[in-house]
Amino acid sequence: MNYLLITSLIIFLSSCSSQSWSELFNDDSPEQRNKELMESFGTEEEVLEKFAETEKVEQKPTESTSKQVEKKVVKKRPVKKQVQSKRQKPKKVESPKKTIDKKVAATWPKDYPQELKEISKNSQKLWKSYTPKFFAGEKIFMDINYMGISTGKIVLTTEQETVIGERPVYHVNARVKTADYYRYLYELDDNIDSYILKDIYSPVKFSLIQRESGQDVDDLQLFDIEKLKTYSFYKRVTEDRTKKKKSEEFIPNRFTDPLHVIWFLRGLPMESGLSFEVPIINRGKIIILKTKNKGLETIETDLGEMKAYKMSATTSYTGETLKSGEMTFWFSADERRTFLQFKAKIKIGSISGEIKKYKK
């Protein structure tokens, strides 16, 4: 059930939650969590350094330095403008995104699978139709239902933009928790983070920290766009054993991860009848999310009656359709394309989520 973490994590919840949002989600610290997760794989320091989050500092000139700059500018002699020959044409400066695309297409890695070349070509076309929908500070609060019973809460957050290595990234987070009152049945406290490169709109890092009854799971996935490889680090701790797994696999040049996919769907064209195939990378495996736009609907939410774009989706994995049934998503029919609602059939029953609060 790893095709979409928002659905796969919730099925473990088994009773309704009455605790307030602030009580459930008041200890969020994504930077510290990811730092601790990376340190837990300290033997891979050379790889991890490239994907470490670095603080982006913007230095503001003081009053004294500003005056010094002004004086220097006054003292400088004016530079004569060079007259451009009529025959000379200005050089075309390409965006980093186009440069990377051309470089990758021209030099596929050795032993790079033909299947991934085809996925790369198709996804590159798809990404050209995509418009990013990242709004720093946005929080989407949802109630989750399993078999018609309210089972828990999830908060989807667009964090402040940051830097991974030397590259600017968007940062999104999902937090899933059970209420204290029901933790004697099953305790769940999960954190998911995705960091998406601002120039090509594909993730560079994904982390999942699961703290659940009977097990602790740390899952770190790093995406090297230049080498077209993913490095996956997985650790599962139970009472009687600790399991650690590391893998390295090729990836296409455009893809999403299990969390970023929600933000990617928000930015796709919403005209009725359009269909898309979105590649999702999870622990080195490629899952194709096949979506189709179903047009506009008016739905009832706790925020009031809202017009929404409806999108159906199914997943395929190594050529076979998963036994997950059809998923349906609803996004607000406005500029922000807010994630309002979802429904999914699973092996036993169905799960759904609906928006309860929204903060810009």
URNOR-V164339 format. One record per residue. N is the residue number from 1. RES is the residue in one letter. OMEGA is omega as a letter, one per 20 degrees, with the letter a starting at -180 (none if undefined). BURIAL is + if it has 16 or more other ideal C-beta (glycine too) atoms within 10 Angstrom, else -. D_CENTER is the distance of its C-alpha to the mean C-alpha in Angstrom with 2 decimals. Layout:
BEGIN
N RES OMEGA BURIAL D_CENTER
N RES OMEGA BURIAL D_CENTER
END
This chain:
BEGIN
1 M a - 17.55
2 N a + 14.34
3 Y r + 13.27
4 L a + 11.13
5 L a + 10.85
6 I r + 11.63
7 T a + 14.82
8 S a + 15.66
9 L a + 15.75
10 I a + 17.90
11 I r + 20.82
12 F a + 22.23
13 L a + 23.04
14 S r - 26.63
15 S a + 28.07
16 C a + 27.59
17 S r + 26.49
18 S a - 28.66
19 Q a + 27.36
20 S r - 26.14
21 W a - 22.58
22 S r - 23.76
23 E a - 25.38
24 L a + 22.38
25 F a + 19.73
26 N a - 21.92
27 D a - 21.10
28 D r - 17.48
29 S a - 17.16
30 P a + 13.76
31 E a - 15.44
32 Q r - 18.31
33 R a + 16.48
34 N r + 14.62
35 K r - 17.97
36 E r - 19.82
37 L r + 17.57
38 M r + 18.08
39 E r - 21.76
40 S r - 22.20
41 F a + 21.92
42 G r - 24.38
43 T a - 26.10
44 E a - 23.38
45 E a - 23.78
46 E r - 24.02
47 V a - 20.66
48 L a + 18.94
49 E a - 20.55
50 K a + 18.78
51 F r + 15.36
52 A r - 16.69
53 E r + 15.46
54 T a - 18.40
55 E r - 19.64
56 K a - 20.07
57 V r - 23.63
58 E a - 25.35
59 Q r - 29.10
60 K a - 31.30
61 P r - 34.87
62 T a - 37.60
63 E a - 40.71
64 S a - 42.83
65 T r - 40.47
66 S r - 40.09
67 K r - 43.91
68 Q r - 44.18
69 V a - 41.80
70 E a - 43.85
71 K a - 47.09
72 K a - 45.82
73 V r - 44.80
74 V a - 48.30
75 K a - 50.07
76 K r - 48.25
77 R r - 50.26
78 P a - 48.84
79 V r - 47.45
80 K r - 49.15
81 K r - 46.97
82 Q r - 47.20
83 V a - 48.44
84 Q r - 46.31
85 S a - 48.34
86 K a - 48.23
87 R a - 47.54
88 Q r - 44.54
89 K r - 41.18
90 P a - 38.28
91 K r - 35.67
92 K r - 32.47
93 V a - 29.47
94 E r - 26.35
95 S r - 22.83
96 P a - 20.84
97 K a - 18.59
98 K r - 21.81
99 T r - 23.33
100 I a + 20.56
101 D a + 20.70
102 K a - 24.49
103 K a - 24.60
104 V a + 22.36
105 A a - 24.23
106 A a - 27.53
107 T r - 27.00
108 W r + 25.18
109 P r - 25.21
110 K a - 28.24
111 D r - 28.04
112 Y a + 24.83
113 P r - 24.84
114 Q r - 26.03
115 E a - 23.58
116 L r + 20.64
117 K r - 22.60
118 E r - 22.82
119 I r + 19.14
120 S r + 18.47
121 K a - 21.09
122 N a + 19.90
123 S r + 16.21
124 Q r + 17.52
125 K a - 19.52
126 L a - 16.75
127 W r + 14.59
128 K r - 17.81
129 S a - 17.82
130 Y r + 14.36
131 T a - 14.48
132 P r - 11.58
133 K r + 11.53
134 F a + 10.41
135 F a - 13.26
136 A a - 13.62
137 G a - 15.27
138 E r + 14.22
139 K r + 14.45
140 I a + 14.57
141 F a + 16.97
142 M r + 17.53
143 D a + 20.34
144 I r + 19.94
145 N r + 22.94
146 Y a + 24.09
147 M r - 27.24
148 G a - 27.87
149 I r - 27.87
150 S a - 25.66
151 T a + 24.02
152 G a + 21.57
153 K r + 19.08
154 I r + 15.36
155 V r + 13.92
156 L a + 10.58
157 T r + 10.63
158 T a + 9.68
159 E r + 11.28
160 Q r - 13.61
161 E a - 12.77
162 T a + 13.82
163 V r + 14.83
164 I a + 14.07
165 G r - 17.46
166 E a - 18.77
167 R r + 15.86
168 P a - 14.32
169 V r + 10.58
170 Y a + 8.49
171 H r + 7.42
172 V a + 5.93
173 N r + 7.81
174 A a + 9.45
175 R r + 13.11
176 V r + 15.56
177 K r + 19.27
178 T r + 22.71
179 A a + 25.61
180 D a - 28.21
181 Y a - 30.95
182 Y a + 29.49
183 R r - 28.39
184 Y r - 31.68
185 L r - 30.48
186 Y a + 27.00
187 E r - 24.93
188 L r + 21.14
189 D a - 18.93
190 D r + 15.36
191 N r + 12.64
192 I r + 9.01
193 D r + 7.06
194 S r + 4.23
195 Y a + 6.17
196 I r + 6.26
197 L a + 9.97
198 K a - 11.82
199 D a - 14.44
200 I r + 12.93
201 Y r + 9.44
202 S a + 8.20
203 P r + 6.38
204 V r + 9.31
205 K r + 8.69
206 F r + 7.39
207 S r + 9.93
208 L r + 11.50
209 I a + 14.83
210 Q r + 17.01
211 R a - 20.33
212 E r + 22.31
213 S r - 25.99
214 G a - 27.40
215 Q r - 24.45
216 D a - 21.98
217 V r + 19.04
218 D a + 17.12
219 D a + 14.50
220 L r + 13.25
221 Q a + 11.83
222 L a + 12.47
223 F r + 12.23
224 D a - 15.40
225 I a + 15.33
226 E a - 19.07
227 K a - 20.17
228 L a + 17.75
229 K r + 17.34
230 T r + 15.06
231 Y a + 16.55
232 S r + 15.96
233 F a + 17.67
234 Y r + 18.45
235 K r + 20.97
236 R a - 22.46
237 V r - 25.36
238 T a - 27.86
239 E a - 31.40
240 D a - 33.07
241 R r - 30.77
242 T a - 27.87
243 K r - 25.91
244 K a - 24.08
245 K r - 22.57
246 K r - 21.35
247 S r - 20.55
248 E a - 20.04
249 E r + 19.26
250 F r + 18.99
251 I r + 15.95
252 P a + 16.04
253 N r + 15.53
254 R a + 12.77
255 F r + 10.11
256 T r + 6.67
257 D a + 5.77
258 P r + 6.86
259 L a + 4.35
260 H a + 2.07
261 V r + 5.87
262 I r + 7.20
263 W r + 6.58
264 F r + 7.78
265 L r + 10.65
266 R a + 11.62
267 G r + 12.46
268 L r + 14.56
269 P a - 18.35
270 M r + 19.67
271 E a - 23.26
272 S r - 24.81
273 G r - 25.26
274 L r - 22.54
275 S a - 20.71
276 F r + 17.79
277 E a - 16.68
278 V r + 12.99
279 P r + 12.58
280 I r + 10.16
281 I r + 10.87
282 N a + 11.61
283 R r + 14.39
284 G r - 15.73
285 K r - 16.19
286 I r + 15.33
287 I r + 14.85
288 I r + 15.57
289 L a + 14.54
290 K a - 17.57
291 T r + 17.47
292 K r - 20.40
293 N a + 20.96
294 K r + 23.72
295 G a - 24.73
296 L r - 25.22
297 E r - 26.14
298 T a - 27.35
299 I r - 26.00
300 E r - 27.21
301 T r + 24.87
302 D r - 25.71
303 L a - 25.02
304 G r - 27.70
305 E a - 28.16
306 M r + 25.36
307 K a - 25.03
308 A r + 21.86
309 Y r + 20.53
310 K a + 20.57
311 M r + 18.51
312 S a - 19.48
313 A r + 17.61
314 T a + 18.79
315 T r + 17.54
316 S a - 19.52
317 Y a + 19.53
318 T r - 22.07
319 G a - 23.92
320 E r - 24.42
321 T r - 23.11
322 L r - 21.80
323 K a - 24.01
324 S a + 21.43
325 G a - 23.01
326 E r - 21.45
327 M r + 18.48
328 T r - 18.69
329 F r + 16.43
330 W r + 17.89
331 F a + 16.62
332 S a + 19.09
333 A r + 21.34
334 D a - 21.09
335 E a - 19.40
336 R a - 16.49
337 R a + 15.68
338 T r + 15.03
339 F a + 13.76
340 L a + 17.22
341 Q r + 17.83
342 F r + 17.18
343 K r + 19.67
344 A r + 19.66
345 K r - 22.67
346 I a + 22.56
347 K r - 25.34
348 I r - 27.15
349 G a - 26.91
350 S r + 23.91
351 I r + 21.27
352 S r + 20.16
353 G r + 18.47
354 E a + 19.62
355 I r + 18.99
356 K r - 21.58
357 K r - 20.85
358 Y r + 18.95
359 K r - 18.97
360 K none - 18.46
END
